[in-house]
Amino acid sequence: MKSKIEKSHNNHKTNSQKHDEVKGKFLDKQTWCVYLDEFAASRIFAASPPAEWADIAVLIKQGINIGKLLCPYSIEQMAESSRMDKESAIFLDNESRNFSLGWCFLNEADISANYLISRVRKIEMQKNHFIHNKNLNRMDEPNIYEKLGERNETFRKMIKEGGASVNIIRTVTRSSPRRKKVYRDFLVNHIKNDYAEELKKRMFWLGTQTRYTPKPITLTGHDILFWADVISHLLVREHHMTQIEAQAAFWILEKEGIDAIPSLSIRASLEAMIVYKNSIEIHNDQMDILRIAGALPFADIMLIDGSKAHDVRELNLDKKFQTNIYSGKKKELENLSERLNCIILAD
């Protein structure tokens, strides 16, 4: 995680010098972890990629085939692709799985739980803490396409219902003058502090009580757990966190805040950017944020939506986590092509 990644395009350096500097930050020195947003995956793994994506598609597939790139897919990507027609969704799912070599990103909650329990137990984060290669349902299996479509629609309704009142306020005040960055920083810190306080409450309870009972939230007729309860549930059920470990987790959060859990820190920061920009929140935003939050600390390259790429850079998260961020803009795709060439040609 601590290995330095140099900037991709230092014009004064020769190609051989650039190639010597190419190394992944987490998996190993020779393998780069690549995160593809749904919009990028649907173009790169298409039967006939759009012209501006053709070179990127060839380079990524070549890098995977020679072991220089690892490109895990995600369950959320499957859910989003259920908006396509069934034939296209199945094709994308098959291609994504084939080129992922069976590796899939864990969801953000699992990654966050892994972060906290690893801190408590003083375990270094490993590959299996953010990706896995367990067999999962395929899109071409009976009823999977339909079930994912239903799940995606339910999630959309939940986000719409949960954000209805705040979205009305944002619509009314959208013409307000551009806010200053000091307000942005205030929002980021405020929401990050809220995250820390919510999780500290759960850790305090787990550290003093023999039983933890979360309270579900009802949205669109479905009971769901609050994010802090989801993580607490994972810590108790999957990781068998003890009372003493919960107490240790509390004091880690008390001292470091939510920055102790990078995935949650990123999630809170990107959610703050929605508020700062006075944007109308839709379910795609939450889906993108959850995936980026889980992948950003580990990925060497992220190809994401332009709006989220802007937010990541504005918050300096790309520099903090030494991750190369690209959007689908023409110039950025050209820069990514150059970066991929350096990786593939490096000794």
Backbone torsions as a table, in degrees:
resi	resn	phi	psi	omega
1	MET	NA	-27.0	-172.3
2	LYS	-93.8	-7.8	-179.4
3	SER	-64.2	136.9	-173.4
4	LYS	-79.1	136.2	174.3
5	ILE	-108.4	117.4	-179.8
6	GLU	-73.8	158.7	176.3
7	LYS	-61.6	148.9	-170.5
8	SER	-72.1	-31.2	-166.1
9	HIS	-130.1	66.2	174.5
10	ASN	-87.6	104.5	-170.2
11	ASN	-63.2	-25.0	-176.0
12	HIS	-80.9	-4.4	-178.5
13	LYS	-99.1	147.1	178.2
14	THR	-76.8	163.9	178.9
15	ASN	-61.0	-39.9	-178.2
16	SER	-64.6	-37.9	176.7
17	GLN	-63.8	-42.2	178.5
18	LYS	-60.8	-42.8	-177.3
19	HIS	-64.2	-36.9	179.9
20	ASP	-63.7	-28.7	-176.5
21	GLU	-84.8	-9.3	-174.1
22	VAL	-73.7	117.7	176.0
23	LYS	-156.6	144.3	177.1
24	GLY	-74.8	159.7	-175.0
25	LYS	-97.9	-19.4	-172.6
26	PHE	-130.5	-50.8	-174.4
27	LEU	-65.7	-64.2	171.8
28	ASP	-166.9	175.7	-173.9
29	LYS	-66.9	-23.0	-174.9
30	GLN	-101.4	-8.3	-175.9
31	THR	-121.3	124.5	178.1
32	TRP	-100.0	136.5	176.6
33	CYS	-90.1	126.0	-177.0
34	VAL	-114.5	127.3	175.0
35	TYR	-106.0	126.2	178.5
36	LEU	-114.4	122.1	172.8
37	ASP	-65.8	165.0	-176.8
38	GLU	-58.9	-38.2	-178.4
39	PHE	-66.3	-33.8	179.7
40	ALA	-75.0	-44.8	-180.0
41	ALA	-60.6	-39.2	-178.3
42	SER	-66.9	-19.9	177.3
43	ARG	-94.3	-43.3	-177.5
44	ILE	-67.5	-38.9	-177.3
45	PHE	-99.9	14.9	176.4
46	ALA	-69.8	155.7	178.0
47	ALA	-58.7	-39.7	176.1
48	SER	-132.1	92.8	-178.0
49	PRO	-59.8	145.1	175.2
50	PRO	-54.7	152.8	-174.2
51	ALA	-51.9	-44.8	-176.4
52	GLU	-71.2	-12.8	179.5
53	TRP	-104.9	-5.1	-172.3
54	ALA	-60.5	-47.1	-179.2
55	ASP	-64.1	-41.9	179.2
56	ILE	-61.0	-43.7	-179.6
57	ALA	-60.4	-45.1	-179.4
58	VAL	-63.4	-45.7	-176.5
59	LEU	-66.5	-42.4	179.9
60	ILE	-64.9	-44.1	178.9
61	LYS	-64.4	-38.6	178.1
62	GLN	-65.4	-43.9	179.6
63	GLY	-61.9	-38.2	177.2
64	ILE	-65.7	-44.3	-176.5
65	ASN	-64.1	-30.2	-179.7
66	ILE	-98.9	6.0	175.4
67	GLY	80.4	13.0	178.7
68	LYS	-86.7	-21.8	-179.1
69	LEU	-126.9	144.7	170.2
70	LEU	-123.5	126.7	-171.9
71	CYS	-125.8	76.7	-179.3
72	PRO	-63.0	146.0	174.1
73	TYR	-94.9	-174.3	-178.9
74	SER	-145.2	153.6	177.3
75	ILE	-63.7	-37.8	179.3
76	GLU	-61.7	-35.2	176.9
77	GLN	-62.9	-39.2	177.1
78	MET	-61.7	-43.9	-179.2
79	ALA	-62.9	-42.5	-179.8
80	GLU	-67.0	-36.7	-178.3
81	SER	-70.7	-12.4	177.0
82	SER	-67.2	-10.4	174.6
83	ARG	-75.2	-18.8	177.0
84	MET	-75.1	171.2	170.5
85	ASP	-67.5	155.9	-170.5
86	LYS	-58.7	-42.3	-177.9
87	GLU	-62.6	-43.5	-180.0
88	SER	-67.7	-39.6	-179.8
89	ALA	-64.3	-42.0	179.3
90	ILE	-66.0	-41.4	179.3
91	PHE	-62.3	-46.6	179.9
92	LEU	-62.3	-42.0	179.6
93	ASP	-62.0	-45.3	180.0
94	ASN	-63.2	-45.2	-179.1
95	GLU	-66.2	-43.2	-179.8
96	SER	-61.7	-41.5	179.4
97	ARG	-67.3	-42.5	-179.0
98	ASN	-60.5	-45.3	-176.8
99	PHE	-83.0	-11.6	175.2
100	SER	-83.4	-8.8	-176.6
101	LEU	59.1	27.3	177.5
102	GLY	89.1	-3.1	-178.6
103	TRP	-86.0	139.5	-177.8
104	CYS	-136.0	138.6	175.5
105	PHE	-65.3	136.9	167.8
106	LEU	-66.8	158.4	177.0
107	ASN	-75.3	165.3	-173.0
108	GLU	-59.7	-39.0	-178.6
109	ALA	-62.8	-43.3	178.1
110	ASP	-63.5	-42.6	179.8
111	ILE	-64.1	-41.9	179.6
112	SER	-63.9	-42.4	177.3
113	ALA	-63.3	-40.3	178.0
114	ASN	-62.3	-40.7	177.9
115	TYR	-58.7	-50.9	-173.5
116	LEU	-67.9	-44.0	-178.7
117	ILE	-68.3	-31.0	177.3
118	SER	-67.8	-39.2	176.6
119	ARG	-63.2	-45.6	-177.9
120	VAL	-63.2	-43.1	-176.7
121	ARG	-90.9	2.7	178.2
122	LYS	56.9	47.2	178.3
123	ILE	-107.8	134.3	177.7
124	GLU	-73.3	135.3	178.8
125	MET	-61.8	134.0	-178.8
126	GLN	-118.2	174.5	-179.5
127	LYS	-53.7	-42.6	-176.5
128	ASN	-72.4	-4.4	177.7
129	HIS	-84.7	-10.1	178.6
130	PHE	-134.8	-14.9	173.3
131	ILE	-136.1	158.1	178.4
132	HIS	-144.0	165.7	177.6
133	ASN	-127.7	37.4	175.8
134	LYS	-75.7	149.8	177.8
135	ASN	-68.6	129.9	179.1
136	LEU	-124.7	158.8	177.6
137	ASN	-56.4	139.3	178.7
138	ARG	-97.6	154.9	-177.6
139	MET	-64.4	-26.2	-177.8
140	ASP	-86.9	1.8	175.6
141	GLU	-78.7	154.6	-176.4
142	PRO	-54.6	128.8	172.6
143	ASN	70.9	-2.8	-178.4
144	ILE	-67.1	-43.9	178.5
145	TYR	-57.6	-45.0	-178.5
146	GLU	-67.6	-42.3	-179.4
147	LYS	-65.2	-40.5	178.7
148	LEU	-66.7	-37.0	176.6
149	GLY	-62.2	-42.2	178.4
150	GLU	-65.5	-41.4	179.6
151	ARG	-65.0	-41.2	179.5
152	ASN	-64.0	-40.3	180.0
153	GLU	-68.3	-38.9	177.1
154	THR	-62.9	-43.0	178.9
155	PHE	-62.6	-41.5	178.9
156	ARG	-59.5	-44.6	-179.7
157	LYS	-65.8	-37.3	179.4
158	MET	-63.5	-45.4	180.0
159	ILE	-64.9	-39.8	179.0
160	LYS	-63.5	-43.9	-179.9
161	GLU	-68.4	-45.4	-177.7
162	GLY	-65.7	-31.6	-177.1
163	GLY	-103.5	11.0	-174.2
164	ALA	-58.5	-51.2	-175.3
165	SER	-67.1	-44.0	-179.2
166	VAL	-68.6	-32.1	178.0
167	ASN	-68.2	-32.7	176.1
168	ILE	-63.8	-44.1	179.1
169	ILE	-62.3	-42.1	-179.6
170	ARG	-65.6	-35.8	178.1
171	THR	-64.2	-42.6	-178.7
172	VAL	-67.8	-37.5	-173.5
173	THR	-100.0	9.0	-173.9
174	ARG	-62.5	-27.6	-178.3
175	SER	-82.5	4.9	179.3
176	SER	-63.8	154.8	179.6
177	PRO	-57.7	152.9	178.9
178	ARG	-57.5	127.2	-178.2
179	ARG	-75.0	153.4	-179.6
180	LYS	-81.7	158.5	-176.7
181	LYS	-65.9	-23.3	177.1
182	VAL	-63.8	-32.9	176.4
183	TYR	-70.6	-38.1	175.6
184	ARG	-58.7	-48.5	-178.9
185	ASP	-63.2	-37.3	176.9
186	PHE	-61.9	-45.7	-179.6
187	LEU	-62.3	-44.8	-179.7
188	VAL	-59.5	-49.1	-178.9
189	ASN	-65.0	-39.0	-179.5
190	HIS	-63.3	-47.8	-177.7
191	ILE	-70.4	-36.5	175.8
192	LYS	-63.2	-40.5	177.3
193	ASN	-64.1	-39.0	176.9
194	ASP	-60.0	-43.7	178.6
195	TYR	-60.0	-46.4	-179.0
196	ALA	-61.9	-43.0	-178.1
197	GLU	-65.1	-40.8	179.4
198	GLU	-62.0	-43.3	-178.2
199	LEU	-74.1	-33.9	176.2
200	LYS	-61.4	-39.1	177.8
201	LYS	-58.4	-43.7	-178.9
202	ARG	-68.1	-41.2	-179.6
203	MET	-67.1	-35.9	176.6
204	PHE	-62.8	-44.7	179.3
205	TRP	-62.9	-47.2	-179.8
206	LEU	-63.5	-28.0	-179.2
207	GLY	-82.6	-10.3	-176.6
208	THR	-124.4	-13.5	-177.2
209	GLN	-117.3	153.6	179.9
210	THR	-85.2	-16.1	-178.6
211	ARG	-139.5	139.6	-179.7
212	TYR	-117.6	124.4	-179.0
213	THR	-121.5	104.7	179.6
214	PRO	-72.5	155.4	178.3
215	LYS	-106.8	117.2	-177.6
216	PRO	-72.3	155.9	174.8
217	ILE	-109.0	137.2	179.7
218	THR	-102.7	121.3	176.4
219	LEU	-134.0	133.0	-180.0
220	THR	46.4	39.5	176.2
221	GLY	80.2	5.9	-180.0
222	HIS	-117.5	138.3	174.3
223	ASP	-88.6	126.9	177.5
224	ILE	-129.1	160.2	177.5
225	LEU	-93.9	143.0	172.4
226	PHE	-61.6	148.6	-173.0
227	TRP	-53.6	-40.2	-178.8
228	ALA	-67.1	-31.2	176.6
229	ASP	-73.2	-34.4	176.8
230	VAL	-61.1	-47.0	-179.4
231	ILE	-65.9	-41.7	178.0
232	SER	-61.9	-40.8	177.8
233	HIS	-60.7	-44.0	178.9
234	LEU	-63.8	-41.5	-179.5
235	LEU	-62.3	-39.2	-178.6
236	VAL	-78.4	-49.2	-173.1
237	ARG	-78.9	-42.4	-175.2
238	GLU	-91.0	-39.0	-174.6
239	HIS	-103.1	-5.6	177.8
240	HIS	53.6	45.9	178.7
241	MET	-59.5	133.4	179.0
242	THR	-90.4	169.5	178.0
243	GLN	-61.8	-40.8	179.3
244	ILE	-63.8	-40.1	178.8
245	GLU	-67.5	-36.3	177.1
246	ALA	-63.8	-39.3	177.1
247	GLN	-63.3	-41.1	178.2
248	ALA	-64.1	-40.1	178.2
249	ALA	-62.3	-40.7	178.1
250	PHE	-57.5	-46.1	-175.7
251	TRP	-72.9	-28.7	173.5
252	ILE	-63.6	-45.7	179.3
253	LEU	-68.2	-35.3	177.8
254	GLU	-63.1	-38.0	-176.6
255	LYS	-83.6	-43.8	-171.3
256	GLU	-105.6	-11.6	-175.0
257	GLY	69.9	-163.4	-176.2
258	ILE	-72.4	-10.3	175.3
259	ASP	-63.3	-17.1	176.0
260	ALA	-65.2	-20.4	178.5
261	ILE	-121.6	89.9	-173.5
262	PRO	-51.0	-40.3	-178.5
263	SER	-61.4	-41.7	178.4
264	LEU	-72.9	-33.9	176.8
265	SER	-62.8	-43.0	177.9
266	ILE	-65.0	-44.6	-179.8
267	ARG	-59.1	-47.7	-179.7
268	ALA	-62.7	-40.6	-178.0
269	SER	-65.8	-42.5	-179.9
270	LEU	-71.0	-33.4	174.9
271	GLU	-65.6	-36.3	177.7
272	ALA	-63.5	-32.3	-179.9
273	MET	-67.5	-31.7	176.0
274	ILE	-63.6	-42.7	178.4
275	VAL	-66.3	-45.5	-178.2
276	TYR	-58.9	-40.7	-178.3
277	LYS	-84.9	-2.0	-179.3
278	ASN	58.2	36.6	-176.6
279	SER	-83.2	151.3	171.9
280	ILE	-76.8	124.2	-176.5
281	GLU	-86.0	126.8	176.6
282	ILE	-122.2	170.7	-173.7
283	HIS	-66.5	-26.8	177.1
284	ASN	-62.6	-35.4	178.4
285	ASP	-61.1	-48.2	-179.4
286	GLN	-65.0	-39.2	178.3
287	MET	-62.0	-45.6	179.5
288	ASP	-63.3	-44.8	-177.8
289	ILE	-62.5	-44.3	-179.5
290	LEU	-61.3	-42.3	-178.5
291	ARG	-71.1	-43.1	179.2
292	ILE	-63.9	-42.0	-178.4
293	ALA	-59.3	-39.7	-179.8
294	GLY	-75.2	-34.7	-172.0
295	ALA	-91.5	-31.0	-171.2
296	LEU	-55.5	-42.5	-178.7
297	PRO	-64.3	-21.6	-174.1
298	PHE	-107.3	-28.8	-174.5
299	ALA	-74.1	141.0	173.1
300	ASP	-86.1	-33.6	179.6
301	ILE	-131.2	133.7	173.9
302	MET	-128.4	127.5	176.2
303	LEU	-111.1	104.5	-170.2
304	ILE	-132.2	168.7	179.1
305	ASP	-54.1	144.1	-175.8
306	GLY	-56.5	-39.9	179.8
307	SER	-63.6	-44.4	-180.0
308	LYS	-72.3	-33.5	175.8
309	ALA	-61.2	-41.2	177.2
310	HIS	-61.1	-45.4	-178.3
311	ASP	-64.2	-43.9	179.8
312	VAL	-59.9	-43.9	-179.6
313	ARG	-70.1	-41.8	-179.1
314	GLU	-60.8	-34.6	179.3
315	LEU	-86.7	0.4	-179.5
316	ASN	60.7	25.8	179.0
317	LEU	-70.9	-29.6	177.8
318	ASP	-63.5	-40.4	179.0
319	LYS	-73.0	-41.6	-178.5
320	LYS	-58.8	-41.3	-177.0
321	PHE	-104.3	9.0	174.1
322	GLN	54.6	49.5	-177.3
323	THR	-117.3	132.9	177.2
324	ASN	-81.7	116.3	-176.0
325	ILE	-105.3	132.8	177.9
326	TYR	-136.0	148.0	172.6
327	SER	-111.7	-172.1	-178.6
328	GLY	-88.2	9.7	178.3
329	LYS	-67.4	149.1	-173.8
330	LYS	-54.2	-50.8	-177.5
331	LYS	-62.6	-38.5	-178.8
332	GLU	-70.2	-33.7	175.4
333	LEU	-66.8	-35.3	176.1
334	GLU	-65.2	-42.4	177.5
335	ASN	-64.4	-38.8	178.1
336	LEU	-65.0	-40.1	178.2
337	SER	-59.0	-43.8	178.2
338	GLU	-63.5	-41.8	179.5
339	ARG	-63.6	-43.5	180.0
340	LEU	-64.2	-38.8	177.2
341	ASN	-61.5	-42.1	178.3
342	CYS	-60.6	-42.6	-179.7
343	ILE	-64.9	-46.2	-176.1
344	ILE	-67.5	-36.7	-176.8
345	LEU	-85.1	-11.1	-177.3
346	ALA	-66.2	144.5	178.2
347	ASP	-76.3	NA	NA
